[in-house]
């Protein structure tokens, strides 16, 4: 059960990280107003938004890897 929950959290974290990076890149290219960074994120600059998105993605990959290992061990025992 924990492995499935971890997989779901990893997917949500991956989507959140991608959203953060895309938002930072779109705002930095000038398509959107830079004031939106503080409205949609908890950071104060575009660089911090992209960095935070990368941290979310690294967390998602690590958690997803652990979840897959847990599922593989569980299937092997059955």
DAVENMO-V736816 format. One record per backbone hydrogen bond with DSSP energy under -1.0 kcal/mol. CO is the residue of the C=O (numbers start at 0). NH is the residue of the N-H. Records with the same first field share a line. If there is no record, write none. Layout:
CO->NH, NH
//
This chain:
0->4
1->5
2->6
3->7
4->8
5->9
6->10
7->11
8->12
9->13
10->14
11->15
12->16
13->17
14->18
15->19
16->20
17->21
18->22
19->23
20->24
21->25
22->26
23->27
24->28
25->30
26->29
32->35
33->36
35->39
36->40
44->48
45->49
46->50
47->51
48->52
49->53
50->54
51->55
52->56
53->57
54->58
55->59
56->60
57->61
58->62
59->63
60->64
61->65
62->66
63->67
64->68
65->69
66->70
67->71
68->72
69->73
70->74
71->75
72->76
73->77
//
